[in-house]
Amino acid sequence: MVRDSRTGDEADEAAGATRAHPLLPLARPVIAFLQQLNRVVRRLSLFTHRLQGAIEGHYDRRRMWFDHYVDVNWKLPAQEDAMFLERAVFNRMLIARDAHLLEIACGDGYYTRNFYAPLARTIVAVDVDPSALAFARRSNHRANVRYELCDVRQGLPTGEFGHVIWDGGMLYLTLGEVDSIIGWIHDRVGPAGIFSGYTYADYVETRPYIRHRVNESQDVANLLLPHFANVVVLSSTHPDRRNFYFAASDASLPPPAGRSELLYACRDGDRRWSVDVRSGPTSSTT
């Protein structure tokens, strides 16, 4: 049985919140007007972002970063494509509040500003493309984020970070380069930090910028296990690719300093089984 634990004052306040505001009849026409106006704005935004995406895709194919506001304003409402949100939610669930975070291959800074920065104390977000950083500073500025030019093949920014995120850039490098960078990441996060991000299996065989391929979750784990004691890989399949979301740490996963837990539970006959990723399997008879 679920009990209502609210105090008398809290219950009275909740009851008051359900009463109609005395000025609601005056506000209703304004609300209706704004709803209609925003429908028009959304349709216009969908059209202009679709046009932007089409022009960029045709004339600027060599660009290695993407404006994710095209995803937000066109692909999500028009194509019902929410894949771009998976990485953001996965990484965000693992970020400890007030963490010092390093983001590799930040691109346009959309994830940096909207998903990671609200939780982290500071973020150093790096990319090798000056045009990506210029867009990020212009469109995704935030006071606790510093965007820096950095070729991670040559080294990472100095300092210790509680969390390093690397989304999508691994396939653009050789396996040797990836191994070196993951080693440097391990040095930056230390024994209690976490490294998370994603890579993917691309079903298009002719992309010239892909330097190595992963096909299974175990391939991703094999990249991480030489450097980290604990690895989690979650995959999702899409029409043109298979994404692998990973977290790695020498500490337990999810990290005790984080805000998330993963519980897997199932029922087999008259016995209930549950697995808490922090404590291991347990069982209880129903």
Secondary structure per residue as TSV (DSSP state, phi and psi in degrees):
chain	resnum	aa	ss	phi	psi
A	1	M	-	360.0	133.4
A	2	V	-	-95.7	124.3
A	3	R	-	-101.4	148.0
A	4	D	-	-83.3	112.5
A	5	S	-	-94.0	8.3
A	6	R	-	-71.5	147.4
A	7	T	-	-73.8	171.8
A	8	G	H	-61.6	-41.2
A	9	D	H	-64.0	-41.6
A	10	E	H	-64.5	-39.6
A	11	A	H	-65.6	-41.3
A	12	D	H	-63.6	-40.1
A	13	E	H	-64.3	-41.7
A	14	A	H	-64.4	-38.9
A	15	A	H	-65.6	-38.7
A	16	G	H	-64.4	-33.1
A	17	A	H	-66.3	-20.7
A	18	T	T	-86.0	-10.5
A	19	R	S	-79.3	145.5
A	20	A	-	-68.9	137.6
A	21	H	-	-68.1	139.5
A	22	P	T	-61.8	-24.5
A	23	L	T	-94.6	6.0
A	24	L	H	-56.2	-41.9
A	25	P	H	-58.2	-33.3
A	26	L	H	-76.3	-30.4
A	27	A	H	-79.4	-25.0
A	28	R	H	-57.9	-44.3
A	29	P	H	-62.6	-35.8
A	30	V	H	-65.5	-43.9
A	31	I	H	-60.9	-45.0
A	32	A	H	-61.7	-41.7
A	33	F	H	-62.8	-45.8
A	34	L	H	-65.7	-36.7
A	35	Q	H	-61.2	-44.7
A	36	Q	H	-67.2	-42.4
A	37	L	H	-59.8	-44.1
A	38	N	H	-69.9	-28.6
A	39	R	H	-61.4	-43.9
A	40	V	H	-64.6	-42.8
A	41	V	H	-61.6	-42.8
A	42	R	H	-64.5	-41.2
A	43	R	H	-64.5	-41.8
A	44	L	H	-64.1	-43.5
A	45	S	H	-63.2	-40.2
A	46	L	H	-59.9	-45.8
A	47	F	H	-63.7	-47.6
A	48	T	H	-68.8	-36.0
A	49	H	H	-73.5	-33.3
A	50	R	H	-64.1	-42.7
A	51	L	H	-62.9	-43.3
A	52	Q	H	-59.0	-47.6
A	53	G	H	-61.6	-39.3
A	54	A	H	-66.8	-43.5
A	55	I	H	-67.4	-45.5
A	56	E	H	-62.8	-42.4
A	57	G	H	-64.5	-29.5
A	58	H	H	-88.1	-40.8
A	59	Y	H	-102.7	-12.8
A	60	D	-	-131.4	49.4
A	61	R	T	-69.3	-21.8
A	62	R	T	-81.8	-10.4
A	63	R	-	-67.8	133.7
A	64	M	-	-99.7	5.9
A	65	W	-	-124.6	162.5
A	66	F	-	-133.2	141.0
A	67	D	-	-82.2	104.6
A	68	H	T	-75.8	-5.3
A	69	Y	H	-69.4	-19.9
A	70	V	H	-66.8	-39.5
A	71	D	I	-61.0	-47.7
A	72	V	I	-63.6	-44.8
A	73	N	I	-95.0	-15.3
A	74	W	I	-123.9	-61.2
A	75	K	I	-63.5	-39.8
A	76	L	H	-66.8	-51.9
A	77	P	H	-75.8	-33.6
A	78	A	H	-91.0	-38.4
A	79	Q	H	-106.5	-1.8
A	80	E	-	54.7	39.0
A	81	D	-	-104.5	104.4
A	82	A	-	-106.9	13.9
A	83	M	T	-56.6	-35.3
A	84	F	H	-65.3	-16.0
A	85	L	H	-85.4	-17.6
A	86	E	H	-59.9	-48.5
A	87	R	H	-63.3	-38.0
A	88	A	H	-64.3	-45.7
A	89	V	H	-67.1	-42.7
A	90	F	H	-59.3	-51.7
A	91	N	H	-65.5	-42.2
A	92	R	H	-61.1	-37.4
A	93	M	H	-64.8	-18.9
A	94	L	H	-99.3	-7.9
A	95	I	-	-79.2	125.4
A	96	A	-	-78.2	142.8
A	97	R	T	-61.4	138.4
A	98	D	T	68.9	21.9
A	99	A	-	-71.4	149.8
A	100	H	E	-92.4	116.8
A	101	L	E	-120.3	140.4
A	102	L	E	-114.1	127.0
A	103	E	E	-114.9	123.8
A	104	I	E	-97.2	138.6
A	105	A	S	58.9	56.5
A	106	C	-	-72.0	-20.2
A	107	G	T	60.1	-127.9
A	108	D	T	-76.5	-7.4
A	109	G	S	80.8	8.1
A	110	Y	H	-62.6	-48.8
A	111	Y	H	-68.1	-38.8
A	112	T	I	-54.8	-53.4
A	113	R	I	-72.8	-45.3
A	114	N	I	-90.2	-22.6
A	115	F	I	-118.5	-38.4
A	116	Y	I	-95.2	-43.3
A	117	A	T	-61.6	-34.1
A	118	P	T	-61.7	-20.2
A	119	L	T	-103.3	-38.6
A	120	A	-	-76.0	151.7
A	121	R	S	-74.9	-47.6
A	122	T	E	-139.3	150.2
A	123	I	E	-133.9	130.1
A	124	V	E	-103.7	112.5
A	125	A	E	-110.4	121.1
A	126	V	E	-119.3	151.1
A	127	D	E	-153.6	156.9
A	128	V	S	-88.8	-10.2
A	129	D	-	-103.4	113.6
A	130	P	H	-60.1	-32.8
A	131	S	H	-68.1	-35.1
A	132	A	H	-64.2	-43.5
A	133	L	H	-67.2	-37.6
A	134	A	H	-62.3	-42.7
A	135	F	H	-65.4	-43.4
A	136	A	H	-61.5	-44.0
A	137	R	H	-65.9	-34.0
A	138	R	H	-79.4	-40.7
A	139	S	H	-105.3	-20.0
A	140	N	S	-133.8	41.6
A	141	H	-	-69.6	143.7
A	142	R	-	-153.0	146.3
A	143	A	T	-62.0	-32.3
A	144	N	T	-94.9	13.4
A	145	V	E	-115.6	133.2
A	146	R	E	-120.3	116.6
A	147	Y	E	-90.7	129.3
A	148	E	E	-132.6	145.3
A	149	L	E	-79.3	127.5
A	150	C	-	-158.6	129.8
A	151	D	-	-96.3	104.3
A	152	V	T	-68.6	-11.3
A	153	R	T	-67.7	-22.3
A	154	Q	S	-95.6	-11.5
A	155	G	-	142.3	165.3
A	156	L	-	-106.6	159.7
A	157	P	-	-55.2	146.3
A	158	T	S	-75.2	161.8
A	159	G	S	110.5	171.0
A	160	E	-	-101.5	140.3
A	161	F	-	-129.5	136.1
A	162	G	S	-74.9	-17.4
A	163	H	E	-152.6	133.2
A	164	V	E	-121.4	131.8
A	165	I	E	-116.5	132.9
A	166	W	E	-135.0	106.4
A	167	D	E	-108.8	114.1
A	168	G	S	81.7	-7.7
A	169	G	-	-94.2	-6.7
A	170	M	G	-60.9	-41.7
A	171	L	G	-65.8	-14.6
A	172	Y	G	-82.4	-4.1
A	173	L	S	-120.8	160.7
A	174	T	-	-73.8	162.6
A	175	L	H	-61.2	-36.4
A	176	G	H	-63.7	-42.6
A	177	E	H	-65.3	-42.1
A	178	V	H	-61.9	-43.7
A	179	D	H	-60.8	-43.1
A	180	S	H	-63.4	-43.3
A	181	I	H	-66.4	-41.6
A	182	I	H	-62.5	-36.7
A	183	G	H	-61.6	-42.8
A	184	W	H	-65.7	-37.3
A	185	I	H	-61.8	-43.7
A	186	H	H	-57.4	-40.7
A	187	D	H	-65.2	-34.2
A	188	R	H	-74.7	-37.8
A	189	V	H	-85.3	-21.1
A	190	G	T	71.1	-172.4
A	191	P	T	-70.7	-21.9
A	192	A	T	-106.9	-5.3
A	193	G	-	-83.7	-180.0
A	194	I	E	-136.7	144.5
A	195	F	E	-118.4	123.8
A	196	S	E	-138.2	166.9
A	197	G	E	158.8	-155.5
A	198	Y	E	-154.0	154.6
A	199	T	E	-137.8	-178.1
A	200	Y	E	-154.0	157.8
A	201	A	E	-95.2	114.5
A	202	D	E	-89.5	125.1
A	203	Y	S	-81.0	-9.0
A	204	V	-	-90.9	115.5
A	205	E	T	-80.1	-12.2
A	206	T	T	-104.2	8.4
A	207	R	-	-67.4	119.7
A	208	P	T	-73.3	-19.7
A	209	Y	T	-87.3	-5.4
A	210	I	-	-84.4	122.7
A	211	R	-	-99.2	-18.8
A	212	H	-	-154.0	167.7
A	213	R	-	-131.1	144.4
A	214	V	-	-118.8	144.5
A	215	N	-	-120.7	-26.1
A	216	E	S	-134.5	163.6
A	217	S	H	-58.8	-35.2
A	218	Q	H	-64.7	-31.5
A	219	D	H	-62.1	-39.5
A	220	V	H	-69.9	-43.6
A	221	A	H	-59.1	-37.5
A	222	N	H	-65.5	-26.5
A	223	L	H	-72.3	-29.8
A	224	L	H	-96.0	-34.2
A	225	L	T	-64.4	-27.7
A	226	P	T	-63.4	-16.5
A	227	H	T	-115.9	-27.9
A	228	F	-	-124.4	145.4
A	229	A	S	-76.9	-31.4
A	230	N	E	-127.9	134.1
A	231	V	E	-138.6	136.4
A	232	V	E	-122.9	134.0
A	233	V	E	-130.2	127.6
A	234	L	E	-119.4	130.8
A	235	S	E	-115.6	152.7
A	236	S	E	-140.0	141.8
A	237	T	E	-107.1	136.4
A	238	H	E	-133.4	168.0
A	239	P	T	-56.0	-36.9
A	240	D	T	-113.5	3.9
A	241	R	E	-166.7	166.2
A	242	R	E	-125.7	122.3
A	243	N	E	-93.8	142.6
A	244	F	E	-122.5	114.1
A	245	Y	E	-100.4	128.6
A	246	F	E	-130.1	154.5
A	247	A	E	-139.1	138.6
A	248	A	E	-140.5	142.0
A	249	S	E	-164.0	156.8
A	250	D	S	-83.4	-14.1
A	251	A	S	-93.1	-177.5
A	252	S	-	-70.5	158.1
A	253	L	S	-124.2	133.1
A	254	P	S	-62.3	155.2
A	255	P	-	-66.3	142.1
A	256	P	T	-57.0	-28.0
A	257	A	T	-80.2	-7.3
A	258	G	S	-80.8	-172.6
A	259	R	S	-116.0	8.3
A	260	S	-	-128.1	154.9
A	261	E	-	-131.7	155.1
A	262	L	-	-122.9	121.4
A	263	L	E	-123.1	125.3
A	264	Y	E	-108.7	126.0
A	265	A	E	-133.5	144.6
A	266	C	E	-150.9	164.6
A	267	R	E	-121.1	125.5
A	268	D	E	-122.4	102.1
A	269	G	T	66.2	-126.3
A	270	D	T	-97.7	17.5
A	271	R	E	-124.7	135.4
A	272	R	E	-101.5	131.5
A	273	W	E	-116.1	140.1
A	274	S	E	-140.0	147.4
A	275	V	E	-126.7	113.6
A	276	D	E	-94.7	123.3
A	277	V	T	-65.0	-14.1
A	278	R	T	-87.0	-33.4
A	279	S	T	-115.6	-8.9
A	280	G	E	92.3	-178.4
A	281	P	E	-71.6	143.7
A	282	T	E	-136.4	162.4
A	283	S	E	-144.7	155.2
A	284	S	E	-147.5	140.9
A	285	T	E	-84.4	131.2
A	286	T	-	-82.5	360.0
